[in-house]
Amino acid sequence: MSEIQVIAVTEDQYENASVMMLPEVAELLKEGRPMTVLSAVMDNVAVGVLAGLVDTETQSFVITSLYVHPDYRFNGAGRALIWKLEDILDEMDEHLIIKAEYTMQSVQNMFLQPFFTKMGFRQEQAQFPAYYMTDIGDIVVSNKAGEGQNGDIHSFENVPDTLLKAAANRSINEGLVLPEGGLTSNNIDGETSYCVLDDESVDAYLAVENVDEELLKIPALWSSLQNPKEMIKMIECSFKGLKGKYPPNMKTAMLATNATAYKLIQYLFKRAEPVTYSFVKM
């Protein structure tokens, strides 16, 4: 087996490395955020990448992306990336702990949990934001749920893109992180994503994202409504659409950004399992 080399990726090489990163991490690179990016190379081919940045508030180095190409897994590339990172942090002599947090959204991420444990990381309770997963068949929906209640609840496919983009900008300004491409992305299921309209303005929305054939994700739930009943109606319209469109065993992961959102998930999902994991190495 060829020897694995780990090199630090410079700014002019970020574009090549970004294809193996999470979209949100690649976006941070484009914005010029100071990040450490390492690439595992075998036979002059990049086979893996690790990216992260220093969090001065928690005195930690946060791994934001770790990926090894499926054809090169179990050959030591992941270990080499972690060892190189540890060497770099030792040279910095700032006594930083290493943190890694990820969401098990696919079979690929299933390998990360045992990997981090083997590398000496300790699993901790993930803080918000965190995803919780359930089967569509376990979602609670009122029999009265239906589009057009009071004429103000609509699916995304029946709402102009200009209104959805305006709503996305409002929620982003309030700190919400949206999927790549926003609410009008091709990955957003416009049939089951719903919003509340009032005077040509979107005042609340729930976005459903197609991850793959086995998983849906609800990465964004936002509301400026004073009356929470309208938001619940909107959510139930979306969930009724999900139950009518997808099989009962389809996995659905919903993001909880705070304790209030978590309570809402507990109310809507019969059996919600946490799928966001956090690992720490001192």
Secondary structure as GFF3:
##gff-version 3
##sequence-region A 1 282
A	DSSP	beta_strand	5	8	.	.	.	ID=ss1
A	DSSP	three_ten_helix	11	13	.	.	.	ID=ss2
A	DSSP	alpha_helix	14	17	.	.	.	ID=ss3
A	DSSP	three_ten_helix	18	20	.	.	.	ID=ss4
A	DSSP	alpha_helix	23	30	.	.	.	ID=ss5
A	DSSP	beta_strand	36	42	.	.	.	ID=ss6
A	DSSP	beta_strand	45	55	.	.	.	ID=ss7
A	DSSP	beta_strand	60	68	.	.	.	ID=ss8
A	DSSP	three_ten_helix	70	72	.	.	.	ID=ss9
A	DSSP	alpha_helix	77	92	.	.	.	ID=ss10
A	DSSP	beta_strand	97	103	.	.	.	ID=ss11
A	DSSP	alpha_helix	107	110	.	.	.	ID=ss12
A	DSSP	alpha_helix	112	118	.	.	.	ID=ss13
A	DSSP	beta_strand	122	124	.	.	.	ID=ss14
A	DSSP	beta_strand	130	135	.	.	.	ID=ss15
A	DSSP	three_ten_helix	136	138	.	.	.	ID=ss16
A	DSSP	three_ten_helix	149	151	.	.	.	ID=ss17
A	DSSP	beta_strand	153	155	.	.	.	ID=ss18
A	DSSP	three_ten_helix	156	158	.	.	.	ID=ss19
A	DSSP	alpha_helix	161	173	.	.	.	ID=ss20
A	DSSP	three_ten_helix	182	184	.	.	.	ID=ss21
A	DSSP	beta_strand	194	197	.	.	.	ID=ss22
A	DSSP	beta_strand	202	212	.	.	.	ID=ss23
A	DSSP	beta_strand	215	223	.	.	.	ID=ss24
A	DSSP	alpha_helix	228	245	.	.	.	ID=ss25
A	DSSP	beta_strand	251	256	.	.	.	ID=ss26
A	DSSP	alpha_helix	259	268	.	.	.	ID=ss27
A	DSSP	beta_strand	273	274	.	.	.	ID=ss28
A	DSSP	beta_strand	276	281	.	.	.	ID=ss29
###
